[in-house]
Amino acid sequence: MLQHPTLDRLNAMGLAGMARAFGELAANAEAERLTHPEWLALLLDREWGFRHDRKLAARLRFAKLRHQAAPEDVDYRSHRGLDRGLFLKLVAGDWIAAHDNLVICGPTGVGKSWLACALGHKACRDDRSVLYQRVPKLFASLALARGDGRYARFLAKLGSVQLLILDDWGLEPLDAQARHDLLEILKERYGRHSTIITSQLPIAAYADAILDRLVHNARRLDLDGDSMRRAKSPPEA
């Protein structure tokens, strides 16, 4: 292992990416041909990349996305009515910057959750905070949080992330407490942050004033077709 005072100083300063690059360059005879500015540019590039990757990993751990999905892996050949142009606009993320919402509707198995997670992954890459929640489990988690004193903190987290993914909306009816919790979450997010909802039925089927806070400024992605899970080697889970 290379021993060098500069390497020690870089590690002591927390410049791990730069230290690793310095060690590799110092051990490479070809690096002697590089000018000092080229050396510095390579070191800075590696440090930037190291910090970016570390921050992205932290954002993905926090997001807890259901699928390891990425926009680059989306299959546009499947017959499910996915508009490629519209989805690529969603990938760009301007709607998140505008604090708009997104509703993804379609039957079971057409990839609603996968697409939502792909958008969530891209938002993490764009240095945005993301949190994934399955609606059937969300309100049970809130009930537990209410019992052990974490309720206010949990609500604050749900309200403050830049992109909240509410997956599998409408599988179960909401009781009074769940409706109250949902209203508190949406009131906190209204006009400030973006939310993705996935549902098997059109949101219009759930006649509810609470949903007005979600759908009046929402983009829509309506899917149809047979379940992709029936394919032998589906590109999306």
SULVENHU-V686062 format. One line per field, one symbol per residue. burial: I if it has 24 or more other C-alpha atoms within 12 Angstrom, else O. A space follows every 50 residues. Layout:
BEGIN
burial: ???
END
This chain:
BEGIN
burial: OOOOOOIOOOOOOOIIIIIIIIIOIIOOOOOOOOOOOOOOOIIOOIIOOO OOOOOIOOIIOIIIIIIIIIIOOIIOOIOIIIOOOOIOOIIOIOIIOOII IIIIIIIIIIIIIIIIIIIIIIIIIIIIIIIIIIIOOIIOOIOOOOOOOO OOOIIOIIIIIIIIIIIIIIOOOOOOOOOOIIIIIIOIIIIIIIIIIIII IIIOOOOOOIIOIIIOOIIIIIIIOOOIOOOOOOIII
END
